[in-house]
Amino acid sequence: MLWIAALGIGIAAGYVIGGRIDNLSRLRFRWPWLVVAALVVRAAILVTPLRHFDGVQYVYLAALTALVAWTLWQIELVRGIWLIAIGSALNLVVIATNGARMPVAPALAGSLVHSGQVGQYTLMTADTNLNWLADWIAVPGPIGRWLPEAYSPGDVVIAAGIGVVIALAMRSQTGSLETRPRIVSDPP
């Protein structure tokens, strides 16, 4: 839900800085299906019976690693995507150091409190590593009831990156760097 809110904020910011929604059609990615595949893996591990198999979290870790590599590959092509790469890398670090599972603060863990581990998530304890990078952030107030999930600092950076990418793409008048003509001069 946080990423959907980031899309909305990015679109609003794009209009504020003089952008046009039709400029989003010029946004180009290399291998966009890789993002879809990583999100499908995440969802499959979380909401299907796969979440009960030990070791399945490593499939998610591999998908997240591929997603970080993908965002790094897009940096020259998509303005602002470096924020998404940083946020994804923060999540990758905390997950990799905790047995391929993201720790979640007990106050925000819901049913995870009873099971201890589900899919790619584990309950945050004194034994989990890098808890300050784990899922401990809750959205306060009435918006928190609309977005009742736990978020990590990496998730917040990813959301900011999504908003920046959308706003900058809406403002762009020239298309992606890959299709933009480049001036090349021969040395004397």
C-alpha positions in Angstrom: 0.0 0.0 0.0 2.9 2.4 0.7 4.1 2.0 -2.9 0.6 2.8 -4.2 0.5 6.0 -2.1 4.0 6.8 -3.4 2.6 6.6 -7.0 -0.2 9.0 -6.1 2.2 11.4 -4.4 4.6 11.2 -7.4 1.8 12.0 -9.8 0.7 15.0 -7.7 4.3 16.2 -7.4 4.7 15.8 -11.2 1.8 18.1 -11.8 3.1 20.6 -9.2 6.5 20.8 -11.0 4.8 21.4 -14.4 4.8 17.8 -15.6 2.3 16.0 -17.8 0.8 12.6 -17.2 1.3 11.6 -20.9 5.1 12.0 -20.4 5.0 8.7 -18.3 4.5 6.9 -21.6 8.1 7.9 -22.5 9.5 6.1 -19.4 11.5 3.1 -20.6 12.9 0.2 -18.6 15.2 -2.6 -19.6 13.6 -6.0 -18.9 10.5 -4.7 -17.0 9.2 -8.3 -16.6 11.9 -8.9 -14.0 10.2 -6.5 -11.6 6.9 -8.3 -12.2 8.5 -11.7 -11.6 10.1 -10.5 -8.3 6.8 -9.1 -7.1 5.0 -12.4 -8.0 7.7 -14.4 -6.1 7.2 -12.1 -3.0 3.4 -12.5 -3.2 3.5 -16.3 -3.8 5.8 -16.8 -0.8 3.6 -14.7 1.4 0.0 -15.7 0.5 0.3 -19.3 -0.7 1.1 -22.5 1.2 4.7 -22.1 0.1 5.1 -19.8 3.1 5.2 -22.9 5.4 8.2 -24.5 3.7 11.5 -23.8 5.3 14.0 -22.6 2.7 11.5 -20.8 0.5 12.7 -17.5 1.9 16.0 -18.0 -0.1 13.9 -17.8 -3.3 12.7 -14.4 -2.2 16.3 -13.4 -1.3 17.4 -14.4 -4.8 14.5 -12.4 -6.3 15.3 -9.3 -4.2 19.0 -9.6 -5.2 17.9 -9.7 -8.9 15.7 -6.6 -8.2 18.6 -4.7 -6.7 20.8 -5.6 -9.7 18.0 -4.6 -12.1 17.6 -1.1 -10.5 21.3 -0.5 -10.6 21.2 -1.4 -14.3 18.5 1.2 -14.9 20.4 4.1 -13.2 21.6 5.6 -16.5 18.2 5.2 -18.1 15.7 6.3 -15.5 16.2 9.5 -13.4 15.7 9.0 -9.7 15.8 5.2 -9.7 19.0 5.3 -7.6 16.7 5.9 -4.6 14.8 2.7 -5.3 18.2 0.9 -5.6 19.4 2.2 -2.3 16.1 1.3 -0.5 16.1 -2.2 -2.1 19.8 -2.7 -1.1 19.0 -1.7 2.6 16.2 -4.3 2.6 18.5 -6.9 1.0 21.2 -6.3 3.7 18.9 -6.8 6.6 17.2 -9.8 5.0 20.5 -11.5 4.1 21.9 -11.0 7.7 18.8 -12.7 9.2 18.6 -16.0 7.4 16.8 -14.6 4.4 14.0 -13.2 6.5 12.9 -9.7 7.3 12.5 -9.1 11.0 9.2 -7.4 12.0 8.6 -5.5 15.2 6.3 -7.5 17.6 3.9 -4.6 18.0 3.3 -4.6 14.2 3.7 -8.3 13.5 0.0 -9.5 13.8 -0.2 -13.3 13.6 3.5 -13.5 13.1 3.8 -13.1 16.9 2.3 -16.6 17.4 4.2 -18.4 14.7 7.6 -16.6 14.8 8.2 -17.1 11.1 6.1 -16.9 8.0 7.6 -17.0 4.5 10.2 -14.2 4.3 9.3 -12.7 7.6 10.5 -13.4 11.2 9.6 -11.9 14.5 12.1 -9.2 15.6 14.0 -10.2 18.8 17.3 -9.4 20.5 18.8 -12.2 18.4 17.9 -10.7 15.0 20.5 -8.5 13.3 20.2 -4.9 12.1 16.8 -4.3 13.7 17.0 -0.6 12.9 16.7 -1.6 9.2 13.9 -4.0 9.8 10.1 -3.5 9.6 9.4 -1.3 12.6 7.8 1.8 11.1 4.1 2.2 11.3 2.1 5.1 9.7 0.5 7.0 12.5 -3.0 8.3 12.9 -6.0 7.7 10.6 -3.7 7.1 7.6 -2.1 4.2 9.6 -5.5 2.5 9.8 -5.6 2.7 6.0 -2.0 1.5 5.7 -1.8 -0.9 8.6 1.5 -2.6 7.7 5.0 -2.5 9.1 7.6 -0.8 7.0 11.4 -0.7 7.0 13.6 2.3 6.3 14.4 0.7 3.0 10.6 0.6 2.2 10.4 4.3 2.9 13.4 5.1 0.6 11.9 2.9 -2.1 8.5 4.7 -1.8 10.4 8.1 -2.0 12.2 6.8 -5.1 9.0 5.7 -6.7 7.6 9.2 -6.2 10.7 10.9 -7.5 10.9 8.6 -10.6 7.2 9.4 -11.4 7.5 13.1 -10.8 10.7 13.4 -12.9 9.3 11.3 -15.7 6.2 13.5 -15.8 8.4 16.6 -16.1 10.6 15.1 -18.8 10.1 16.5 -22.3 12.9 14.6 -24.0 12.2 10.9 -23.3 14.6 8.4 -21.9 18.4 8.8 -22.1 18.6 5.7 -24.3 16.5 7.3 -27.1 17.8 10.8 -26.6 20.3 11.9 -29.3 23.8 12.4 -28.0 26.5 14.7 -29.3 29.7 13.0 -30.0 32.8 14.9 -31.0 36.0 13.5 -32.4 39.2 14.4 -30.7 41.5 16.8 -32.6 
